[in-house]
Amino acid sequence: MIGCILTGHGDFARGLGGALEMIAGQQENFKTVCFLEEKSLEVFADDMRNAISK
């Protein structure tokens, strides 16, 4: 099964993912991971691992 993870600085990924859903509907195996300034690199890495495992 192939999935897609969209990531970016701030809320870019969440916003682009929302636009995708408005245009194409909800997608299976599609996750967004935001790289937020207030979160550490370790937290971002954990978020990416969690998205990959799903």
C-alpha distance (Angstrom), angle and dihedral (degrees) to the residues before:
residue distance angle dihedral
M1 . . .
I2 3.79 . .
G3 3.78 121.5 .
C4 3.77 137.0 -178.4
I5 3.80 129.2 -134.4
L6 3.79 117.7 -165.7
T7 3.79 115.8 -161.9
G8 3.78 137.7 169.3
H9 3.78 145.3 140.9
G10 3.78 118.6 -61.2
D11 3.80 115.7 -16.8
F12 3.81 94.2 -31.0
A13 3.82 94.1 113.1
R14 3.80 93.6 46.7
G15 3.81 91.6 48.9
L16 3.80 94.6 47.2
G17 3.80 90.6 45.1
G18 3.81 89.5 52.5
A19 3.80 90.9 50.8
L20 3.80 89.7 50.5
E21 3.80 90.5 52.9
M22 3.81 91.5 50.4
I23 3.80 91.1 52.5
A24 3.81 103.4 35.2
G25 3.81 104.3 16.8
Q26 3.77 127.8 -119.3
Q27 3.81 112.5 -27.8
E28 3.79 127.0 -144.5
N29 3.80 117.9 -127.0
F30 3.80 92.5 13.7
K31 3.80 120.8 130.3
T32 3.78 134.3 172.2
V33 3.80 123.1 -147.1
C34 3.79 117.9 -170.3
F35 3.80 120.6 -151.3
L36 3.79 99.6 -145.2
E37 3.78 123.5 -167.9
E38 3.80 93.4 -130.5
K39 3.82 93.4 54.7
S40 3.79 123.8 80.0
L41 3.79 124.6 -120.2
E42 3.81 88.5 -109.5
V43 3.82 91.1 57.7
F44 3.81 90.2 48.2
A45 3.82 89.8 50.5
D46 3.82 90.0 50.8
D47 3.82 90.4 49.2
M48 3.82 89.8 51.3
R49 3.83 91.8 49.0
N50 3.80 90.3 50.2
A51 3.82 91.6 49.8
I52 3.81 91.0 48.9
S53 3.81 92.3 50.4
K54 3.81 91.1 53.0
